[in-house]
């Protein structure tokens, strides 16, 4: 996979995690541990995105 392809995949993953977080928060049975785990994963993806974006500049 090219660097641009990897960045695009990371952006899609970041958006999907954001949707999952929003869905979980809107749920009447929101699980705080699940939300925290999703937010942590989203941050990891964002960090990796930043790393790859910095490499391409």
C-alpha positions in Angstrom: 0.0 0.0 0.0 1.3 3.4 -0.9 1.7 6.1 1.8 -1.3 8.0 0.3 -3.4 4.8 0.4 -2.4 4.2 4.0 -3.3 7.8 5.0 -6.7 7.4 3.3 -7.3 4.2 5.1 -6.3 5.8 8.4 -8.7 8.7 7.7 -11.5 6.3 7.0 -10.7 4.4 10.3 -10.7 7.8 12.2 -14.1 8.7 10.8 -15.5 5.2 11.6 -14.3 5.5 15.2 -15.9 8.9 15.5 -19.2 7.4 14.3 -18.9 4.6 16.8 -18.2 7.0 19.6 -21.2 9.2 18.7 -23.5 6.1 18.5 -22.3 4.9 21.9 -22.8 8.3 23.5 -26.3 8.5 22.1 -27.2 5.1 23.4 -29.4 5.0 26.5 -27.0 2.3 27.8 -23.8 4.2 27.1 -20.7 2.3 28.3 -18.1 4.7 29.6 -15.3 2.1 29.3 -16.2 1.4 25.7 -16.3 5.2 24.9 -12.9 5.6 26.5 -11.4 2.7 24.6 -12.8 4.1 21.3 -11.5 7.6 22.0 -8.1 6.1 22.9 -8.0 4.2 19.6 -9.2 7.3 17.7 -6.3 9.2 19.2 -3.8 6.5 18.2 -5.1 6.6 14.6 -4.8 10.4 14.6 -1.2 10.2 15.9 -0.4 7.7 13.1 -2.1 10.0 10.6 0.0 12.9 11.7 3.2 10.8 11.5 2.5 9.8 7.9 1.4 13.3 6.9 4.6 14.7 8.3 6.6 12.1 6.3 5.0 13.2 3.0 5.7 16.9 3.4 
